[in-house]
Amino acid sequence: MKTIVILGMVVCMSCVGLLLFLDRGFPEEENGGDIIFSKPVRGVYFSHKEHEGFSCEDCHEGIFELEAGAAEASGEFTMKLMEEGETCGACHDGDTAFSVKGFCTKCHIGVLGVKRLSGESH
């Protein structure tokens, strides 16, 4: 059985099928892969694949550190700061890309989505 790692969790590829159901695509580690954040809220999904039109430097020189887990550890990864134009809100402002104030389920897959992806429940 092929497995992948999402933020330290081993996930079987059969569980990753949920990503296709959510129209998220398969993780591609060579381009940063898919990330499921657990802080400050468990179940926030980010796809590097959906951001393919940008270079790594577009986000990782000034907005986010390149180190895995840095956004969560910073304490600056909050909806309040995003709505003020920080982190994801630098682009997701309603003009450049969809606003962080709407389309909640585009990023928030919830605890059940995380459980399905991590194999905690089938």
N, C-alpha and C positions, 0 to 999 in steps of 0.2 A: 504494500500500500504506500503510495507516494504521500509525503507530508510536507507542510510548509511551516514556517515559524512566524507568528504575528505577535509582536511585543512579548517575546519570551514564551508564548504558548504554542505547543505543537498542535497543528490542525490537519486532520486528514482531508485529502482532496475531495472526498465525497461531500464533506461539510461545506467546502468552498463553493459547491454548486449553488448554495444560497446566494452567493455574490451575483451569479448570473440571473437568478430570480429577481434580485433587487436591481438588475441592470447595472451592475458594478464592474463586471469583467473579472478576469483572473489576475492575481497578483503577479507583478513582474519585478523581481528583485533587482535586475540590472538597471532599472529606472527608478529605484527607490521603493518599489513595492507598495502594497496597500498597508495602511496603518489603522489600527483600532485603538483609540485612546481610552484610558481608564481614569484619567484625572483631568479636570476636576469632576467630570461626569463620565460614568462608565457607558460605553457604547457610542462613541463618536467616531465616525468612519472618514478616512481621507484616502483618496486614490491618486497616486502620482500619474497613472494612465490617463485619467480625466483631465490632467493638466499638461498633456504632452506638447501642446503648442508653445510652452514656455521652456526656457533653459533652466538648469539647476540654479544658476546665479540669480535669476529673476526673484527667487524667494530666499535663497540661502546666502545672499550677500545683503544683509541689512534687516530682513523681516524675520527670518528663522535661522537658528544655528543649524549646521549640517549634522551635528551629533544626534544620534537616535535618542529619544526621550527628553531632549533639552526643552522642548515646548512645554511638556507637562511639568517638568521640574522647575521651570522658571516662575510659576505662579502667575504668569501673564497671559495664560491661555484661557481667557474667560469671555463669555458673551458680552459683558459690559465693555471690555476693552476692544473687542471686535467691532461693536457698534460705534466705538469712538475712532475707528480706522486703524486699529493695531492688528497685528497678526493676520488672520484670514481677512479681516475687514479692510486691509490695505487695498485689496482688489474687489472683494465682495461687498461693494458699496452701493449696489443698485444701478450704477452706471457702467463700470468696467465689467462686472459680472453680477449675477444675482445677489441680492442683499442678504446679509446674515440675519436680518430681521424677518425673513420669510423662508419658505421652503425648508422647514425644520428637518423633515425626513430625508432630505438629500444628504445630510451628514449624520443625523442622530438615528442610529439603527436600533437603539435601545438595548436593554439587558438581554432580552430574548434573542435578538439578532446576534449578540456576542456569544451567548450560550450555544446557539446553533453552530456558529463558526468555530468555536473552540472545542466542540464535541461534548460539552457539559450536558446537553440534552439532545435527543434525536427524535 
